Structure formats: structure tokens, C-alpha cells
Amino acid sequence: MKSSRLVSILLLLQTRDRMTAAQLAGELEVSVRTVYRDVESLHAAGVPLYGDAGHAGGYRLLDGYRTRLTGLTAGEAEALFLAGVPGPAAELGLGRLLAAAQLKVRAALPRELRFHADRISDRFHLDAPGWYADADDTPYLPAVADAVWNGRVLSVLYRRWREPTDVRRRLEPYGLVLKAGRWYVVAGPGPRTFRVDQILRLDPCDEEFTRPDGFDLAAYWTTYQQDFHDRLHRGEAVIRVAPGTRLTGAAGDVLAGGGVEEPDGWTRVTVPIESVDRAHDEFLAHGAGIEVLEPAGLRDRIARTVTALARLYA
């Protein structure tokens, strides 16, 4: 729609200062000729927009000119206020700033769009962590966020899962990620991923670092998650599943995709497992609804656990 495109041109020039017709056309996915016509329309409407010729030329707005946020659609206004998550913002020390920013945006909205924004706040509440997950204690999160923002090195005492558990690490924090209610810092050299709640001590440094050119935090996290899932299920188990038993996760996906139904109605299927320890706990949770056939070590371990339970409850 032309009116929406004209507002987009104004907002682009406000945020980027100067843009050529070709750059505007690329952002808006229209032809350069369409940009020329839109610029003429803005001129006719009295917008102080002018263009410079030459290699360093382009369109720009008169210094100090700003447009109000009247170009937002109802859906855009709703999405804007849905994206404001107060919990994580407060953890980062930005709770009051977020509230102030939302207040200013709300005041700039027309009455109808203000109604849509208020309706979102009244009817949707985002709570990312799972039901059974205790809140992580992250006392150093604001300090990590400050180092991310200002490009400063951190010296931390970090607790990892293998020996030695407590190690000193020098971090060049590139960015923070909130995943399922848990904060992670992506840091160089590497980069590598660290849980913020496992930082036992943090010592800020005067040393600064330069974030690698072209580093894309979202792209890194997508690759990291894929690598994590690829490493997660490296083993296999052959099991028999009773009728009506429902598996979840990777095992549930495999069971839903097939298996061999046996004469007694049970289904024999080979499923991926993360480890013997994890599979032991997950399969036992289904009681007599699952029989493990292979590997022998997993079957023997479950048998020992069941024997001990029978002895305990005899």
C-alpha cells in the first residue's frame, strides 16, 4: 500500500540519515521509478525531503524533522507491546527504561492503536521458563550485559560439569541469549557458550575487545542449537512399547513414525538415547509400559533398579 510505503521511507531516512533511491528501492522491494514517484508525493505533502546528486548523494530529511508514529497498523502496535517482556528486561536492569519507553510509544499512538496496544497487555502475558524449573540465580547478569554493551573483557570463575569443576576464564562477551528462561553469554575467543548462572565470581577488566566483523548472534545460536541436538542423541536402544504408552522427545518422534507391531500388540522400535543414565530414568518413568531389549547394559541396570524397588516395597 502506498501510504504505508511513504511512512516507511520517512522512518528509513530518520534512522539512516541518507539513502539513495536504489537503496530505498531495495529495502522496500519496489522499483527505483516507484521511489521517485513516492518522493514526489512526499514533496507535495510538504515533507522537507531533498536529494543530493553525485557519488555521496542521496535523499535526506531536513535536520530536526521527525514524524510521529502514526504509520503503525493495529497489528504492528499489538506486536510491539507483545514483544516487551518485563521479566527479562528487569533481570538486565532495564525494567524502568522499558516501562518508560512503552509509555512514550503509547502516548504517540493514535487513540485506536492505543486501544489495541492496551488490549495486548491485558490479554497476553509471556512467561518463558517451564513449570518445573527453578528460577536461575544470576547476580552477575547486569554486569555481563554491561560488558557486552561496552565491549569489555570479563575475568570469571566458572563452574562446569567436568573436573576440575571451577575454572578461571577470560571472556570477550559478544552477546546474551535468553533460552527457556535461562541466560547464556556467547563469548570469544571461539566463540563459546557459557551459562550466566554458573558464573561464581566476576571481575570486570579495563581491557577492551573488538567484536569480530560480521558476527551474527542469531545465526551463531541457530548453529549452536543444531550442533547441540546432533550431539545429544548419539546412542540407540531397542525397546518394546505397550499399547497406549506415549513417548516424548526424539523417541516419541521415532515411535510415531513407525516400528514393528508384534503379536501381543506391543511395538518393537529402535529409538535414539542421550546416555544410559538418561535413558534409565526416562524409560523407568513409564513403568511396565516399556521393556528395554538392547543395549544389555541398560537392560541390566533397569532390572537391578526394579529388583531393588520390589525389595523395598515387598
DACOR-V590400 format. One record per helix or strand. SS is the DSSP state (helix for helix, strand for strand). FROM is the first residue (numbers start at 1). TO is the last residue. If there is no record, write none. Layout:
BEGIN
ss=SS from=FROM to=TO
ss=SS from=FROM to=TO
END
This chain:
BEGIN
ss=helix from=2 to=16
ss=strand from=18 to=19
ss=helix from=21 to=28
ss=helix from=32 to=44
ss=strand from=49 to=52
ss=strand from=58 to=61
ss=helix from=74 to=82
ss=helix from=86 to=91
ss=helix from=95 to=108
ss=helix from=111 to=123
ss=helix from=141 to=150
ss=strand from=152 to=159
ss=strand from=166 to=179
ss=strand from=182 to=188
ss=strand from=192 to=195
ss=helix from=196 to=198
ss=strand from=199 to=208
ss=helix from=217 to=232
ss=strand from=235 to=241
ss=helix from=249 to=257
ss=strand from=260 to=261
ss=strand from=267 to=273
ss=helix from=276 to=284
ss=helix from=287 to=289
ss=strand from=290 to=294
ss=helix from=296 to=313
END
